Amino acid sequence: MWVIKLGGSLLGSIELRHWLDLVARLSDGKVIIVPGGGVFADAVRTAYGMTAMSETCAHDLAVNAMNQYGTLLMDMEPNLVQAHSELEIAERGWQHRGVIWMPSQMLQRHNEEIMHSWDVTADSLAAWLAKKIGAAHLVLVKSTLPVAEAPMPELIEQGLIDTAFPHFFKDAAFTCHIVDKADYAVFANGFTESALTQVGLAVKA
């Protein structure tokens, strides 16, 4: 199983459409898209700065923003299907469908496992999901990349992963790679480990 996080920075790009098309056509039930929060999460940040909103409230709204972005991705690629739970993820796999994860219901059921903080972004939640479902690979699709593999603190400093990511990646059984948004072409023949290693920068624990 693959977990692929498509962030809000891809919104409006032709690359985003290519990623969605590839997952819809080639995932064979083995690829789950984790949507970022994008402009919807930006709206939450704006409201947070204007009010006395608690971080718990902001966290819940930001997770709902991921659902909104996921709904938009569904509209862009109707051949994808959504999943709200581990059971639905498994069912979509049996149906050989590409999946968009709608996180709010599942995270609510596992509320005690997730820190309610701005330190936790969709990257950390993608790592949490990958661990929860026993995925083999986590792929973080970014609009910018480090020039080379870098230690995790440096990736955090560059804003490529959030500060909570090491906590969720600790003792992970899956690999994690950062890829450029334009790297979709390498998966034209399917989501394979050999294709991933051609372009992915490995994130080390």
C-alpha positions in Angstrom: 0.0 0.0 0.0 1.2 3.5 -0.9 0.2 6.8 0.9 0.7 9.9 -1.3 0.3 13.3 0.2 -0.7 16.0 -2.3 -0.3 19.4 -0.7 -2.1 22.6 -1.2 0.8 24.2 -3.0 0.0 22.0 -6.0 -3.5 23.6 -6.4 -3.9 25.2 -9.8 -0.9 23.3 -11.3 -1.1 20.9 -14.3 1.0 18.5 -12.2 -1.8 18.0 -9.7 -4.1 16.9 -12.5 -1.5 14.4 -13.7 -1.0 12.9 -10.2 -4.8 12.5 -9.8 -5.1 10.9 -13.2 -2.2 8.4 -12.5 -3.8 7.3 -9.2 -7.2 6.9 -10.7 -5.8 4.8 -13.6 -3.0 2.9 -12.0 -3.4 2.5 -8.3 -5.3 -0.8 -8.4 -6.6 -0.1 -5.0 -3.1 0.2 -3.5 -2.7 4.0 -3.4 -4.3 6.4 -1.0 -4.1 10.2 -1.5 -3.8 12.4 1.6 -5.0 15.9 0.8 -3.3 18.9 2.2 -5.3 21.8 3.6 -4.3 24.3 1.0 -6.3 27.6 0.8 -8.9 26.1 3.2 -6.3 25.7 6.0 -5.0 29.2 5.2 -8.4 30.5 6.0 -8.3 28.7 9.4 -4.9 30.3 10.1 -6.3 33.7 9.3 -9.2 33.2 11.6 -6.9 31.9 14.3 -4.9 35.1 14.2 -8.1 37.2 14.5 -9.7 35.4 17.4 -9.0 33.7 20.8 -9.5 30.4 19.1 -8.0 27.4 21.0 -5.4 25.2 19.2 -7.9 22.3 19.6 -10.5 24.2 17.7 -7.9 25.2 15.1 -6.8 21.6 14.7 -10.3 20.4 14.1 -11.0 23.1 11.6 -7.7 22.4 9.8 -8.6 18.7 9.6 -11.9 19.7 8.1 -10.0 21.8 5.6 -8.2 18.7 4.4 -11.7 17.2 3.8 -12.6 20.3 1.8 -9.4 20.0 -0.3 -10.2 16.2 -0.7 -13.7 17.1 -2.0 -12.1 19.4 -4.5 -9.7 16.7 -5.7 -12.7 14.4 -6.1 -14.4 16.9 -8.3 -11.2 17.3 -10.4 -11.0 13.5 -10.9 -14.4 11.7 -10.5 -12.9 8.3 -11.0 -11.3 8.5 -7.5 -13.3 7.4 -4.5 -13.3 8.7 -0.9 -12.7 6.8 2.3 -13.4 7.8 5.9 -12.2 4.8 7.8 -9.8 1.9 7.8 -12.7 -0.4 6.8 -13.6 1.9 3.8 -9.9 2.0 2.8 -9.8 -1.8 2.7 -13.1 -1.9 0.8 -11.8 0.5 -1.8 -8.7 -1.7 -2.1 -10.9 -4.7 -2.8 -12.7 -2.6 -5.5 -9.3 -1.7 -7.1 -10.1 2.0 -6.8 -7.8 5.0 -6.2 -8.7 6.5 -2.9 -8.8 10.0 -1.4 -8.7 9.9 2.4 -11.2 12.2 4.2 -9.5 12.3 7.6 -11.9 14.0 10.0 -14.0 10.9 11.1 -11.0 8.6 11.5 -9.0 11.2 13.4 -11.9 11.9 15.7 -12.0 8.2 16.6 -8.3 8.3 17.4 -8.3 11.7 19.0 -5.9 10.8 21.8 -3.2 9.8 19.3 -2.9 13.2 17.6 -1.5 16.4 19.1 -3.8 19.3 18.7 -1.2 21.8 17.5 -0.2 23.8 14.4 3.0 21.6 14.6 0.9 18.8 13.1 0.2 19.3 9.4 -1.0 16.9 6.7 2.5 15.5 6.4 2.4 14.2 9.9 -1.1 12.9 9.5 0.0 11.1 6.3 2.7 9.4 8.3 0.2 8.5 11.0 -2.1 7.0 8.4 0.7 5.1 6.8 1.6 3.5 10.1 -2.1 2.8 11.0 -2.8 0.9 7.8 0.6 -0.8 7.4 1.6 1.0 4.2 4.9 0.2 2.6 5.6 3.7 1.2 4.8 7.3 2.1 5.4 9.8 -0.7 5.3 13.5 0.1 4.8 15.5 -3.2 6.3 19.0 -2.9 6.6 22.1 -5.1 10.2 22.6 -3.9 12.9 20.1 -2.9 16.1 20.1 -1.0 19.1 19.9 -3.2 20.1 16.6 -1.7 19.1 14.2 1.1 19.2 16.1 4.4 18.8 15.2 8.0 15.3 15.6 9.4 16.1 18.8 11.4 17.3 20.4 8.2 14.1 19.4 6.3 12.1 20.9 9.2 14.1 24.1 9.0 13.5 24.3 5.2 9.8 23.9 5.8 9.6 20.6 3.9 8.2 18.7 6.8 6.5 19.9 10.0 8.1 19.8 13.5 5.9 17.0 14.6 6.8 14.7 11.8 9.7 12.9 13.6 7.2 11.8 16.3 4.9 10.2 13.8 7.7 8.7 11.7 9.5 7.1 14.7 9.8 3.3 14.4 8.0 3.4 11.1 8.0 0.2 9.0 7.4 2.2 5.8 9.8 4.2 3.6 9.3 7.9 3.2 10.4 9.9 0.2 10.0 13.5 -0.9 9.4 13.9 -4.6 8.9 16.9 -6.8 5.5 17.6 -8.2 6.9 17.2 -11.7 8.0 13.6 -11.0 4.7 12.1 -11.8 6.0 10.9 -15.1 8.2 8.3 -13.6 5.1 6.5 -12.4 3.6 6.3 -15.9 3.9 2.5 -15.9 2.7 2.1 -12.3 3.6 2.8 -8.7 6.7 0.7 -8.2 9.6 0.9 -5.7 12.1 1.1 -8.6 10.3 4.1 -10.0 10.2 5.8 -6.6 13.9 5.4 -6.0 14.7 7.1 -9.3 13.4 10.4 -8.1 12.6 10.2 -4.4 14.8 11.8 -1.7 14.6 9.4 1.2 13.6 10.8 4.6 15.7 9.1 7.3 14.5 8.7 10.9 
